[in-house]
Amino acid sequence: MKVFEHKNSLQAAIEAEKIAGKSIGFVPTMGALHQGHLELMRQAKKETDILVVSIFVNPIQFNNPADLENYPRTLETDKALLETVDCDYLFAPDVDEMYPQPDTTVYRFGKLASVMEGAFRPGHFNGVAVVVKKLFEMVNPDKAFFGEKDFQQLAIIKAMTKQLSLPVEIVPCATVRESDGLAMSSRNRRLSTDERQLAPRIHQILSKAATLRNVLSPHEMQQYAKNELDKIDVFNLEYVAVADDVDLQSFEHWNSVLGARIFVALQLGNVRLIDNIRIF
């Protein structure tokens, strides 16, 4: 695995691979890697010739300074994990490399960015779009792989790619879970022992709610999940939403959409957790 800190040397290496006829698969991350990330990389290795991974904690997508400060940074451990999936190139730039000047680009994603995470984390998705576009320009991948745990982020990146006619295929990958159902996340390592024991209740409650489609309306399912989550005192619930899986908007009748998911975000101690599951 070759490690690059500067875009010019990375681009030269990738251009040589492209001239040789190799396809490029890209997995952008903020580090603190876990098996969910590695599964994205394994998929990229199956579908493309060269795997490029970036590790960059993007400051402009954090609307909470404490969250940025506390985000785990484990570069040396991450490098060892990347070797296990035969990563070809690691791009690990610093902030000055990514933002030699402030990037004031403003994206318009309409209603897609106004709900759920967009409502609770102002500016977050604009920061995501800015950094992903920069990384796409630097890496020039044929395919980029993103997990469905961050389903709204995935939808935003698809929208940005379409808006800008970027020549990259966005490949969604299923959420990877612990054996007890908790969605894998870099944030999980910050949970206390007691919090870690309670965290799987999130997935359990969403899963139970999703089975009630035949007896509950979309609004009733949302309310059921909210009530069950509220019963757990240490959960500080931000939102539960039942939404279509394209525009992520609420709806009144199951037969009015082709696909739906149930989404949640909550604080558990000092850790913010999100999850979602497919209803149909």
Backbone torsions as a table, in degrees:
resi	resn	phi	psi	omega
1	MET	NA	129.6	176.5
2	LYS	-98.4	137.8	-177.9
3	VAL	-110.7	129.7	-180.0
4	PHE	-121.8	138.9	174.1
5	GLU	-109.7	-12.1	-176.6
6	HIS	-124.0	139.5	-173.4
7	LYS	-65.9	-34.3	-175.7
8	ASN	-62.8	-44.1	179.7
9	SER	-70.2	-36.4	176.0
10	LEU	-61.9	-47.7	-177.6
11	GLN	-62.3	-36.7	178.8
12	ALA	-64.7	-41.9	179.5
13	ALA	-65.8	-42.7	-179.0
14	ILE	-67.8	-39.6	179.4
15	GLU	-61.4	-38.2	177.2
16	ALA	-63.7	-39.3	178.3
17	GLU	-65.0	-40.4	-178.8
18	LYS	-67.5	-39.7	177.1
19	ILE	-61.3	-32.8	178.6
20	ALA	-79.4	1.8	176.5
21	GLY	87.7	13.8	-178.3
22	LYS	-86.9	143.3	174.8
23	SER	-92.1	149.7	-173.0
24	ILE	-113.4	124.4	172.6
25	GLY	-108.2	139.2	-172.3
26	PHE	-130.1	133.2	174.2
27	VAL	-125.6	103.5	176.2
28	PRO	-81.4	134.7	-179.7
29	THR	-139.7	168.5	170.2
30	MET	-108.7	20.2	177.1
31	GLY	79.8	-160.2	-172.1
32	ALA	50.3	52.4	-169.4
33	LEU	-66.7	148.5	176.1
34	HIS	-140.8	-176.7	-174.8
35	GLN	-63.5	-26.7	175.8
36	GLY	-62.4	-45.6	175.2
37	HIS	-60.6	-44.9	-175.7
38	LEU	-64.3	-30.5	177.9
39	GLU	-67.6	-38.0	174.2
40	LEU	-59.5	-41.2	-177.7
41	MET	-69.4	-38.6	177.4
42	ARG	-63.2	-39.3	177.7
43	GLN	-64.9	-41.0	178.2
44	ALA	-61.9	-39.0	178.7
45	LYS	-64.9	-32.4	178.7
46	LYS	-70.1	-35.5	-169.7
47	GLU	-99.6	-14.1	-177.9
48	THR	-137.7	169.5	-175.9
49	ASP	-86.1	-38.5	-173.2
50	ILE	-122.8	126.9	178.6
51	LEU	-99.7	121.8	173.7
52	VAL	-112.8	129.8	176.4
53	VAL	-121.8	136.5	173.0
54	SER	-110.0	144.3	171.8
55	ILE	-125.4	111.8	-179.6
56	PHE	-155.2	118.2	176.2
57	VAL	-82.3	106.1	-169.6
58	ASN	-83.4	107.7	-172.4
59	PRO	-66.0	-28.0	-172.9
60	ILE	-81.4	-1.1	175.1
61	GLN	-101.1	3.3	177.4
62	PHE	-99.2	117.8	174.9
63	ASN	-91.3	-6.5	177.4
64	ASN	-115.7	109.4	-177.9
65	PRO	-57.1	-34.0	179.8
66	ALA	-66.9	-35.0	179.0
67	ASP	-65.0	-41.5	176.6
68	LEU	-63.4	-44.6	-178.5
69	GLU	-62.5	-38.5	-174.8
70	ASN	-88.1	-7.2	-176.8
71	TYR	-61.7	128.9	-175.1
72	PRO	-65.9	138.1	177.8
73	ARG	-124.5	112.1	-170.2
74	THR	-136.7	55.7	-169.5
75	LEU	-59.5	-44.3	-176.2
76	GLU	-66.7	-41.5	175.5
77	THR	-63.1	-40.8	179.3
78	ASP	-60.7	-41.3	179.4
79	LYS	-59.9	-41.6	179.5
80	ALA	-63.7	-39.6	178.4
81	LEU	-66.7	-38.5	179.4
82	LEU	-62.9	-33.4	177.4
83	GLU	-62.7	-31.3	-177.0
84	THR	-70.9	-19.1	178.4
85	VAL	-109.4	15.1	177.3
86	ASP	57.8	43.8	174.1
87	CYS	-61.7	136.3	-179.5
88	ASP	-87.0	-48.1	-177.3
89	TYR	-132.4	130.0	170.8
90	LEU	-108.2	127.8	174.7
91	PHE	-108.2	113.7	-176.2
92	ALA	-126.7	74.3	-177.1
93	PRO	-80.2	163.8	170.6
94	ASP	-97.1	178.1	-175.3
95	VAL	-62.3	-39.2	-179.1
96	ASP	-64.8	-33.4	178.0
97	GLU	-68.5	-40.6	-179.3
98	MET	-77.3	-35.6	-176.0
99	TYR	-130.2	70.5	176.8
100	PRO	-61.5	-29.7	168.7
101	GLN	-131.7	152.7	177.9
102	PRO	-57.1	139.1	177.4
103	ASP	-102.2	112.6	-175.8
104	THR	-102.9	17.4	178.4
105	THR	-57.2	135.4	176.2
106	VAL	-118.5	123.2	178.4
107	TYR	-98.9	150.4	178.5
108	ARG	-116.6	108.4	179.3
109	PHE	-110.7	5.9	174.7
110	GLY	59.0	-140.5	-174.2
111	LYS	-65.5	-22.3	179.4
112	LEU	-61.0	-33.1	-176.8
113	ALA	-100.7	4.4	-176.1
114	SER	-98.6	-8.1	-176.4
115	VAL	-109.5	165.3	172.7
116	MET	49.5	-115.5	-177.5
117	GLU	-58.5	-37.0	179.4
118	GLY	-62.3	-35.7	179.8
119	ALA	-75.2	-35.9	-174.7
120	PHE	-92.6	-15.8	-178.0
121	ARG	-132.4	74.3	-177.3
122	PRO	-55.8	132.7	178.4
123	GLY	84.3	-10.4	-175.2
124	HIS	-60.0	-51.0	-174.1
125	PHE	-71.3	-28.3	174.5
126	ASN	-64.7	-41.2	176.8
127	GLY	-62.7	-38.8	176.7
128	VAL	-63.8	-46.9	-178.2
129	ALA	-62.1	-41.7	-179.6
130	VAL	-60.1	-49.4	-174.9
131	VAL	-72.3	-36.9	-179.7
132	VAL	-67.2	-40.8	176.6
133	LYS	-60.7	-44.9	177.8
134	LYS	-57.8	-45.8	-178.6
135	LEU	-65.9	-39.6	176.9
136	PHE	-60.9	-40.1	179.2
137	GLU	-66.5	-35.5	-178.4
138	MET	-75.9	-39.8	-173.7
139	VAL	-90.8	-31.4	-178.2
140	ASN	53.1	54.6	-176.3
141	PRO	-79.0	157.0	170.3
142	ASP	-81.3	-37.5	179.1
143	LYS	-137.2	143.2	174.7
144	ALA	-126.2	139.7	-168.9
145	PHE	-115.2	128.4	-177.5
146	PHE	-134.4	145.2	-178.7
147	GLY	-84.7	149.4	-179.8
148	GLU	-78.8	-7.5	175.4
149	LYS	-59.6	-42.2	174.8
150	ASP	-92.9	66.4	-168.7
151	PHE	-66.8	-38.5	179.7
152	GLN	-68.6	-38.9	175.2
153	GLN	-60.1	-42.8	177.3
154	LEU	-58.5	-43.6	179.5
155	ALA	-64.4	-38.8	178.4
156	ILE	-64.4	-43.5	-178.9
157	ILE	-67.0	-38.1	174.4
158	LYS	-60.7	-43.9	-178.7
159	ALA	-64.3	-43.1	179.4
160	MET	-63.0	-44.6	-179.6
161	THR	-59.7	-39.7	178.9
162	LYS	-70.7	-45.1	-179.3
163	GLN	-56.7	-42.9	-173.7
164	LEU	-95.0	1.6	-178.4
165	SER	52.1	45.5	-179.8
166	LEU	-75.0	139.5	-174.8
167	PRO	-85.2	56.8	179.4
168	VAL	-137.7	138.3	176.5
169	GLU	-89.3	127.0	177.7
170	ILE	-90.8	121.9	-175.8
171	VAL	-111.0	111.4	176.7
172	PRO	-76.3	143.8	178.2
173	CYS	-130.2	139.5	-174.6
174	ALA	-60.7	149.0	176.4
175	THR	-60.1	133.8	176.3
176	VAL	-98.7	133.2	-173.7
177	ARG	-121.6	154.7	169.8
178	GLU	-68.1	168.6	-177.7
179	SER	-61.7	-24.1	179.3
180	ASP	-94.3	7.6	174.1
181	GLY	98.9	-14.4	-179.2
182	LEU	-63.6	128.9	177.5
183	ALA	-63.7	130.3	179.2
184	MET	-64.2	135.7	-178.8
185	SER	-155.7	146.0	175.8
186	SER	-61.0	-26.0	-178.2
187	ARG	-73.5	-21.1	-175.6
188	ASN	-59.2	-30.1	-176.9
189	ARG	-67.9	-13.4	178.6
190	ARG	-89.9	-3.8	178.4
191	LEU	-75.0	141.1	172.5
192	SER	-71.0	170.4	179.5
193	THR	-58.3	-45.6	-179.8
194	ASP	-66.2	-40.8	179.6
195	GLU	-65.3	-39.9	179.6
196	ARG	-62.7	-32.2	178.7
197	GLN	-71.2	-30.5	-179.4
198	LEU	-85.7	-27.1	-173.1
199	ALA	-55.7	-35.7	179.7
200	PRO	-63.4	-15.3	177.3
201	ARG	-61.2	-26.6	179.0
202	ILE	-58.6	-53.6	-178.5
203	HIS	-66.6	-38.1	179.4
204	GLN	-60.5	-43.4	-178.6
205	ILE	-69.8	-42.5	176.6
206	LEU	-61.2	-43.1	-178.8
207	SER	-63.2	-43.5	178.2
208	LYS	-63.0	-44.9	179.5
209	ALA	-58.1	-43.2	-177.0
210	ALA	-63.6	-26.8	179.1
211	THR	-74.3	-10.9	-174.3
212	LEU	-95.6	15.6	-177.6
213	ARG	-55.4	-35.4	-175.9
214	ASN	-77.1	-12.8	-178.2
215	VAL	-118.9	-13.6	-179.4
216	LEU	-121.3	145.9	170.7
217	SER	-73.7	167.7	176.4
218	PRO	-54.7	-44.1	179.3
219	HIS	-64.9	-41.1	-180.0
220	GLU	-65.4	-38.0	177.2
221	MET	-63.6	-44.2	178.1
222	GLN	-59.2	-44.3	-179.0
223	GLN	-67.8	-37.3	177.3
224	TYR	-59.6	-49.4	-179.0
225	ALA	-63.3	-40.4	178.4
226	LYS	-60.5	-45.9	-178.7
227	ASN	-61.9	-42.3	-178.9
228	GLU	-67.3	-41.2	178.7
229	LEU	-67.5	-36.0	179.6
230	ASP	-66.9	-19.8	178.7
231	LYS	-69.6	-18.8	-178.9
232	ILE	-94.9	105.8	-168.3
233	ASP	-56.2	-36.0	-174.5
234	VAL	-80.4	-6.7	174.4
235	PHE	-82.7	120.9	173.6
236	ASN	-102.8	93.6	-169.8
237	LEU	-73.6	131.9	173.6
238	GLU	-95.0	-52.0	177.2
239	TYR	-157.5	153.8	162.2
240	VAL	-125.9	136.5	-179.6
241	ALA	-142.0	134.6	167.0
242	VAL	-103.0	121.2	-172.5
243	ALA	-143.9	158.9	174.4
244	ASP	-68.3	158.9	-172.2
245	ASP	-95.5	16.7	176.7
246	VAL	-114.4	-62.3	-179.5
247	ASP	-96.4	-7.9	177.9
248	LEU	62.7	36.3	178.5
249	GLN	-103.8	152.4	176.3
250	SER	-70.8	161.7	-179.1
251	PHE	-152.5	164.1	-172.7
252	GLU	-97.2	-31.8	-172.7
253	HIS	-129.8	139.0	-178.1
254	TRP	-59.1	-35.0	-175.9
255	ASN	-79.9	4.1	179.3
256	SER	-92.6	-3.9	179.1
257	VAL	-133.0	158.9	179.9
258	LEU	-89.8	-22.7	179.7
259	GLY	-156.7	150.3	-177.4
260	ALA	-145.6	155.7	175.7
261	ARG	-137.8	159.9	172.4
262	ILE	-114.6	131.3	-171.6
263	PHE	-120.2	151.9	176.9
264	VAL	-147.7	148.5	168.0
265	ALA	-140.6	137.0	179.2
266	LEU	-155.1	161.4	172.3
267	GLN	-98.5	131.4	173.1
268	LEU	-122.0	104.6	-171.0
269	GLY	63.6	-126.3	179.8
270	ASN	-96.3	11.3	-172.9
271	VAL	-115.4	130.9	176.5
272	ARG	-95.5	125.5	-178.0
273	LEU	-119.2	141.8	173.1
274	ILE	-127.3	156.4	176.1
275	ASP	-160.9	164.0	173.1
276	ASN	-159.0	153.8	173.0
277	ILE	-137.9	153.8	178.9
278	ARG	-75.4	132.9	174.3
279	ILE	-90.3	-47.6	172.7
280	PHE	-160.6	NA	NA
